[in-house]
Amino acid sequence: MPISSPIPLDAFEQAIQSDPDVLGVLYFGSLGRGVAGRFSDLDIFVWLPDDLAISAQDKLLQLLRLFGENHWLETGDRHVTGFVGPGWTQVDIEFERRANFVPSARYAGATVVKDTDGVLLALAAACEPEQISETVASAAEVIHGAISDLLFLARHNARGSVWSAKGNITYQCTLTYELLGRLRGRRTYGYRYVEELLTPEEQALLAAAWPCEPTLVENRRAARGLWVWVQHVWRAAESTLGQPLGFALDQDGLLAAIDRQYE
């Protein structure tokens, strides 16, 4: 089955097959699963020999150039990232040596395009998707922190630190959404998968908790929306985990304490 990709892979695949310095290559992420689309980045794992004549980073840069003109480059100890071709497609190439191969959920569903002695096929077969296991304690920590921040941000907002308050609101929106994602089996890394994981009603709740501008009035409105959103995630956590999170709250007292900040 051909691999779906936003840019051609032919030149890269032909070159690596005849390159003795490349012992193996696998595609992972959406590219490896064959579902990469126009907006996907390309995740590539390269197996390099221990006795490579040039530096590993120089080798990765050679491989990156096979995808076409590179417009922007980021480098790290074990990877390069380039933005290549007319669409500035992101290509991430990482390398490893045989002694450091460890099965990882990152490579679950990978497609092997070059291998030596079946090593990468065995590695890919040993990689399983991440099993996310949220606990009552970890969920309670997120919810408890969000409630505490409601009081903290109200004090900042009331004294005129509107940017600080706005930042706290959006930060807690992020943490609570990530919790809800984990409860539904997805690690969201911020706001990824909102359109898939949240119902339209839930998206409306989250949107209502988002301050549109850094003003005292808008922050105060959004903070009330945040409280509604936090309660929703709290209920979802208890329903999913099958037990209470282990703390009670005087809601009227909380809201009254928040309102007193503005008197």
C-alpha positions, 0 to 999 in steps of 0.5 A: 500500500502506498504511503500517503504524504504531503510531499513526494517520498520517492527520491528519499526512499530510493537514496536510502536503499542504496546508502550503506550509512543508513541501516534502516528507516521507519516512518512513524506518526501519521506518515507511518500509519498511512494517514498523513495529509496536506497539513501533516509533518513527516516523522522519520526514524533513521538507524545509523551505524556506530562507525559512521564516517561523518557526524550523525547530524551531517548525515541527517542534513544530507537526508533532509536535502533529499526532500527538496529545498529547505527553507528553515532548519532546527537542529538537536543532538539527535534530530533535525527538523526542516521545512521543505518544498514549496509548501514548507512541509515539516520533516522531522528526522531523528536517529538512533544506534542499535544499542539504544533501541527501545520500544516506544509508543511513539513508533506504534503503527510505524511503517518500515521502509528499510531494514537490516536483518529484520531489526526495525521490524522487530522493534516496530512489532514491540511498540504498542500504543500508549495506554493512558491511565488517569487516576483519582489522585491525578484528576483530583490534583488538576481540579483542585488546582483549577479551583485554587486558581479561581481565587488567585486570579480573581485577586490579580484581576481585581487589583488590575493585573489583567494580563496575569489573570487572563493567563491563569484562566487560559492556563487552567482551561488547558490543564482541564481540557488535557485532563478530559482528553486523558479521561477519553484516552487521548493525550492532547498536548494542548488543544489538539483533537478538540473537534474530535473529543468534545461535543458541540455543547462542550466546545461552547462551554470551553469557549465561554471560559476563554477571555477575549481581551485582557480587561477586568470585566472580560476576565471576570466573565471568563472566570465564571465560565471557567468555573462552569467548565471545571465543574463539567470536567470534574463530573466527567472525571468522577463518572469515568473513574467511577468514584468521587475525587475525594474533596467537597466544596462550598460553591456558594462560599467560593463564588462569594469569596471571589465576588468580594475581591471586586468590592 
